[in-house]
Amino acid sequence: MTRKRTAPLVLLTAAALSMTACAQSERDSDGGTGASGATNVKDTFTFGAAGAPDVFDPLYATDGETFRITRQIHSGLLGIKPGTADIQPELAESWTPSEDGLSWTFKLRQGVKFSDGEPFNGQAVCDNMQRMFEQKGAGQTAAEYWGYFFGSFSDDPSGSLYKSCEAPDENTAVIDVTRTTSSFPTILSLDSFSMQSPKALKDGDANNVQAQGEGFTYPAYSKAPVGIGPYKLSKYDEANKTVTLVANENYYGEQPKTKTLVFKIIPDESTRRQELQAGSIDGYDLPNPVDWKGLEDAGNKVEVRPAFNILYLGLNPERNPKLKDLKVRQAIAYALNRDQMVKTQLPEGAKVASQFMPDTVSGYNTQLQPYAYDPEKAKSLLAEAGAEGMTLKFAFPTEVSRPYMPDPQKIHAAFTKDLEAVGIKVEQVSKPWNGGYLDDVSANGAYDMWLLGWTGDYNAADNFLGTFFSNLKSNDFHTSVMPWGKTLSEDLKKADAIVDEGERDAAYQDINKRIAEEYLPGIPVSHSPPALVTSGKVQGLVASPLTAETFDTVTAGK
């Protein structure tokens, strides 16, 4: 299954500037009771999750396992059309830009309530936007998505995309931005920027995030979120590793087809498969590619998503100054047998990456080729750089499988062997995905090199390259210590602001070439088509190329 190039998103083009309204959502509030009362359908749908959620306030979430749950609880101004990477109306029925593209008027759904009964209106939108913008201290670090996509917070407004919000009436919110960008308002479809009850945020002291050791402690609200999604949180049983959601009776749309949704946290993929076979779960994500045929032969459904992701090796030149040398970074690229890893550990359809975005995204440079596997070239470059025998603290996550990385330990082991074969000493490090690993990478810069990846949030080059490198003050690759870091950051911002799509694509193609040949801040590894498996009795699940499935349309037969 291959991904087709989707239609352009709501970008800042002449068409967007003249747009006066967007299509109505297909999800109408008709008060439907769904199928939960049918005798042949379970009251509970149980999904095997690969990892534990980190926090239930989506503003502070950064990983797919957390978003899988928060996505069912919260809604945003914009949504994603099921089965695509395209945006559609959600809490906003339409959005209209001003002539200069710096002011956007959102017409809101009427009669919508948060799950605590509080009204959703223009002021609630502005309260949410200001709450995100006004994060302080540790909250700024924890609100990683805001930093990536909006640039900065209220204490540094000069670097912020967001400017202000005004509610002229109950059903309208006007959001002003500081510059034109291809990403706005599309980024408002991201889970992190979901609308939450202002009253609940205030009562739960939601912004009181504190740094603790290598991570954060979160306030009471983070365990009792209040959103506008089809479900609401009932209980997180950490001892038994289950998260239970129940139907939100205040939901504006159709009531969920299944009343109760349970996420059962099962880090081991083989255990997830066994539990599906035993009937104790109804589905799970990221089945091992070698099991796909057997699962289908047993009567299950295997949905293969398009590859809309990137696995990469991150490099930290701030922690290890030897990584500042381009020859050292190129040596690492030549040392890795990525072709062999893709063939032996990733599913059919996976391929070696030449750049930090998949080929379905506009701006992809078709002329680039991946660095070849060439151990002798790697040794030669290390010698030229005077880096023979260098040591790398190389980390991988445990207790998780990711769409781009089904078995982190095996990938790490293969690459460790490759590095050691060219004379690089490897200090192997591992931590649980939500038990310190992500914080070590993003907040602490604790490793020289690490395995990580990204599944696109929407179909734009800025969502890949901009996410990784445009924020010079804070990015995982620590490009601020490199002589070209500022240039890359500025060039990405300039490319994102180009209105003409052809010119913008050409700019991104040039940037991709320079990243690969002149900068190489990390090593792009592969693109992999992940799968989702359910019992043959499950109906109504629509697989998402963004791995952004919702479960309110799902039923499971008894």
N, C-alpha and C positions, 0 to 999 in steps of 0.2 A: 504494500500500500504506500503510495507516494503522496506527498502533500502538494496540492496545486497552489499557485500564487493566488492569494485572496484579493478581493477588491480593496482599493485604498481605504484606510480608516478615515475618521473625521480629522483630516489634516488641515493645516492652515493654508489652503489654496484659494484661488479666486472663487471656486465653487463653494468652498466652506464659508467664505466671507459673505457670499450672497444667500447662504442657506437661511431660511426663516423658520424651519421646523423639521423635526425628525419623525419618522413613522411611529405610530402608536405601538406599544408593546403588545405582543401576542398573548401575554399573560394578563387576562382581565379578571377583575374581582367579581366573580359570579357566585361566591359562597358555596362552590361545589364541595360535596362531602367526600369525594374520592372513592377509592375502592376498599378502604380499610375495614369496612363492615362486611365485605364479602367473605363467605365461609371458607373459601378455598385459598384465602390470602392471609399471610401472617400479619399480626399487629406490630411486629418488630422486624426491622431489617438490620442485620449485623454485618459490619464490614471489618475486615482484618487490616488494621493500620500497621505500617512498618515502623513507626516511631511514636513516641509520646508527644503531646502538644507542649509547647513551651509556655504559652500564655494565651488567654482567651480574648484579650484586648488586641484587635488586629493591628492597631497602630504600632505595637511593639513586636509584632510577629515578623519573622524573616524566612521561614522554611515551609515547604510544601505540606508536611504532616500537620502543622498547626493550621495553615490556611484551609486544609481540607475540612476541618471542623468549623472554623470561624465563618467559612463561606456559607454554611447552612444557617447560621445564626444572624448574619448581618447582610445588609444590602447597601449599594452605593447609588450615587446619582446616575451613573451609567452602568450598564451591565454588558455581559458577553453573550452573544447569540449562541445557544447550545450547539456543540459540534463544530464550531468555527473559532477564528481568532478575531472576529468582527464585533464591534460594539453595537449595542442596542439600548433603547431607553430602559431605565429601571425606575428609580424614584423621580427622576426628571423625565417628563414626557417630551420635552424639546429643549434645545439649546441654540442660542443665536449669538453670533459674534458682532461686535461693533465694527465699523468700517476699518479701523486700524488693527483689529484683532487683539486688542488689549483688554477688552471688557466683554464678558460672556453672561448672557441672561438665561437663566434656567427656569422654565415653567414646570412646576412641581405637581405631582399627583395630589389630588384632593382627598380628604377623609382618611389619610394614612396615619396609623398610630404605631409607636414603639411597643415592644412586648410588655412594657410596664403600664401601658395605657396612655402615656404622654403623647401629645400631638406632634406629628412631624410637619414642619412648616419652614418658611424662609428663614426665620430666626434660628431654628434648630440647625439649618445648614451653616449659617454664619458662626454659630456657637461651636460647631464641630471644626470648621476651618480654622478659627482663631485658636481653639484648644490645641490643634496640631502645630500651628505656627508658633505658639508661645511656650513650647517645651523648654525646660531649663535643665542644666546639669546633666545628670545621668540619663534623663529622659531624652535628651538630644541624641545621645549615643544609641539608646535603645530604639528610638524611632528611626531606624535605619532607612526604611523606604522613603520617608519624607526627605531625609538628607540626600538620598540618591536622586529623587525626582524633582524636588522643589529647591534644592541647593543649600538653603540655610534657614535659620529661625529668626524670631523677632529681634533677638539681640544683635543680629548681623543682617539687617534688611537689604543691604546693598547686594548681597549674593543670592537673594531669594527670587524665585519665579513668582511665588504668591505675593500679592500686594495687599488686598483687602477684600472684604465681603460686606454686602449691604442687602437688607431684606425690605424692599419697598412695600411689599404686602405679604399676606399669609402664604400665597401660592407662588411667590417669586423670590429667587435669590440671584444677585448679581455679583460675580466674582471677577475681580480685576487682577491682571497679571502684569509683570514688569517687562516682558519681552514676548515676541512671537516665537512659537515653537511648534514643531510637528507633533509633539506629545500631549499638548493640551487642547481640548479637555479629555482626550483619551485616557490619560492616567487616572482620571477619577473613576474608572472602572476597576482599579486595583483594589484588592481586599483591604489593604492597609488603610485606605481612605474611605471606608464605609461610614455610614451615618450611625451614630449612637445617641442614646437618650441623654440630653444635657443634664437633666435632673439626676439620673443615675450616675453620670460621670462625676458630678459635684458631690453627691452624697457618698460615693465610694472613694473619694479622694484619688481619682483615677490617675492624676499626673504625678503622684508621689512615688516615683521610681528612684531606687537607691542602688548605687554600686556596692557590690559585696563580693570581695575576692575577685575571681575572674569573671563573674557574671553580675546579675541584678536581682534585687528583690522587688516584687511588685505589690501594689496596694490591694485592698479588699476587692475593688471593682474587677480586677483582672480575673477573679474566680466567679464573678457573678455578672457577666456582660449583659447589656440590654440593647438589642438591635431591632431590625425590621425584617429579618429573614423568616422563612417558613417554619423554622424550628427555634427553640430556645433551650438553653442549657438547663438540664435537670440535676446532673450529678457527675462529678469527676472522682471516680474511685481509684485513687493512685495505688492502693494496696493490691487491688484486683485488676489493675490496668485496663479500666473501661471508662469511656466517656458516654454518658447517656443524654440524648436530646429528645425533647417531646414537641409535638406540634404547637406552634404559636397561634393561639386562638384569635389574636389580634391581627394576624397577617392579612395584608390587603388583597392578596391573590387567592387562588384556589388553595384549600387546605391540603397538606401533604397526603399523598396516596397511602402512605404508611405512617401510623401515629407515632411510633417510637423508633428512633435511630440510635444504634449502639455502635461505637467504635471500639473494637477490642484490640489492644496494642500487643502485637506479636512481632518482635523484631526479626526473628529468624524466618526466612522465606520458606524453607522446607516445612516448618511447623505450620505456617499459614496454609500451605497446600494440603497438609494432612487434616487440618481443621475444616477446610472446605469439603474435602472428601468425606469427612465424618458428619457433615451437616451442622456443625456448631457455628459456622459463619456462612454468610450468603455470597461473599465475594471478597476479593483483595486486590491490591495493586502490585504491579511489578513482579509477576510470576517469572521464574527463571526461564529464559528462552528455550532451554533444552526440554522443558516440561510442557511447552505449548501444545504440541501434538497430542501428548498423552492426556492432557486436561480436556481437550476437545473430544478425543475418543471416548472419554468417560462421560460425555454428555454435557460438559460445561461450555460456556461461551467465552472465547478469548477475543477481546477487542484490541486490535493493534492500532495505536495512535500514530499519526505522522511524527517524524523526528523534528521537533521544534525546540532544540536544546543544544547545549554545548558542554562537554566535559573538558576541564582544563587543569593544568598544573600551575598553581599560583606561585610566584616568586617574590621574596621580600628582601630587596637590596638594602633596606634600612637596617635590618637585623644582621644580614651577612653582606658586608661591603664587596666581597668578591663577585656577588651577583650584579654589581653595577657594570661590569665589563660585558659588552655585547658578545664577545667571543665565548665567554663562559656560558651565557644563556643559550647561544647557538650550539655549543657543545652538548648541553643537556638535551636540546631538541634532536640533534643527530644521534644521540646515544639511545633514544627510546625506540623500541620496535613496536610502534603503534599499529602497524598493519597486522602483526601477529596477535596483539592484544584484542583488536577488533574482531578478528576471525575466530578467536577461541573463547572470548568472554562476553561478546555482545551479540544481540540477535541479528538474524538476516535483515539486511537493509541498512545496518549501521555502516558508517564510513569514517575514515580518518579526516580530521578537520585541517583546513589550511588557514582558517581565520576564526575570529571570535563570534561568528554568527552563522546560522545555517543558510543554505543557498536559496531558500524560499523568501528571504528578506531582501527588499530593495536596497541596493548599495553593496551587495555581495560582489566581490571581484573574481570573475571567472578565470582570470589569467594566473592567479596564484596557485602554486602547488605546495603540498605539505613538505616540510623538511623530511628528506629521505632518511631511512635507517642506515647510518654509516658510522660504526664504532671507531674506525680508524680516523675519520675526519674529526670525530669528537675528541679523540686523544690528542690529535695535532693541535686543535684549537685550545685545549686545556694547557698544553705545553707552551704555546705562544703567549698565553695569558699568565703563565707562571702559577697555574692553579692545580698542578698535578697533586693528587692525594688530598684535595680539599674535602671537607666534611659538610654534609647537608643534614639538617634536622628536618626530616621528611615525615609528614603526618597524614593520617587517614582517619575517617570517622567510623565508629562502631555503632551497633544497635540501630542500623538504618539501611534501607535500600533506596536509591534515588532513580528517577527515570533515565538519567544519563549514566548511572553508576550502580548496576544491579548488585555487585559484590565488591565493595571498596577494598577489602583486605586482599583479595586475589589480584586486583589491578595494581594495588600498592606493591605486592610481592613481585609481580612481573617487572614493574618499573625499577624496583630496588635492585633486582638482578641485573638489569640492563645498565644501571648507573655504576654498580660495582665492577662490571665487566670493563669499563673504561677508566677505572681507577678512582672513582668518586666514592668516598666513604659515606655510609648512610647511617644516621642515628634514627631508628624507627620509633615513631610516637603515635599513639592512638588515644582517642577519647570518645565517649558517647556523643552522638550528633547533638542532642539537646542537653548534654551533660558537661558542657565546657568547650566542645570543639568549635562551634560557630563563633562563640565569644572569643576564643583564642585567635581565630583567623581575623575576624572583623574588628574587634575592639582592642585586642592585646598584641597583635602582631607577633605571636609567640613562636612561629615556625619559619624556617628558611624556605620551605617548599611544602605544598599541601595539595591534596585532591579536593576539588570542588567543581561545581557546575551551575548551570542556569537554564531554566525552562522559560521561554519568553512569556511575558505578560500580555503582549499585543504585538502586532506585526509592524514593527518599525525598527530601523537600524539603531536609533537612539536608545531603545529598550535593551539592546545588547551592549554596544560600544559605549554609549553614554552612561549606562549603569556601572560599567566596570571602571571607566577612566576619566569621565568629565569632571567629577568632583575632586579637584586637586588636593583639597584640605583633608579629605577622608576617603580613601579607597583602599581595598584590600591589597593592591599591588604596590602601594607606597611609592607611587610615581613622583611624589613631591620631592624626593631626594635625587631624582634623575634630571640631567640637564635638559631633556626634551619633555619633561612632564608637563610643564606649563603650556608649551606649544601644543601638545596633544589635547590638553583640556580645552584650550581656546579654540582649536580647530574643530573639535567636536561640537562646541556650542555654536560656532559659526555655521557649520553644516546643518545643524538641527533647525536653525532659523531661516534657512533658504526656502522661499515660497515655491519656486518652480521645482516640480518633482524630478525632472530630468537633470537639472543642475545639482539638486541635492543628492541624487543617486551617484552622480559622477564624483562629488566631493567625498562621499563615504567610500567609494571604490579606491580613491587615492589614499584616504586615511588607512584603509585596510592594508594596502600595499606597504605603507610606511611602518605600520605596526608590525607586519611580518618581517620586513627586511631591515629596518633601521632601529626599531625600538625593542621588540620582542619582550614585553613586560611579563609574559607568562607563556606557557606552551599550550596552544589549543590541541586537544587530543582527539575528540570524536563527537559525532552526532549519532544518537541512538533512538530507534523507534520503540518506545515503551508500550507495554500491554497492560490490560486490565482484564481480570477474569471474574466471572460470576457463575453461580449455579445456573443450570439450564432452566430453572423455574423462575428466574428473575426477569422481570419485564420493565421497560420504561427507562433504562439507563442509557444516556447519550454520552459516548466517550468524547473527551475534549482534547484537541491538540495542545492545549495549555495545561493539561492534567488538572483542569478546573471543573470537575464534575459537580453537579448538584444532585441531591437525592430525593427531592420532594415529589418527583414523578415516578419513583421506583416502587415496585411491589415485588414481593417474594412469595411464591406459592408454597403451600404446606407440603 
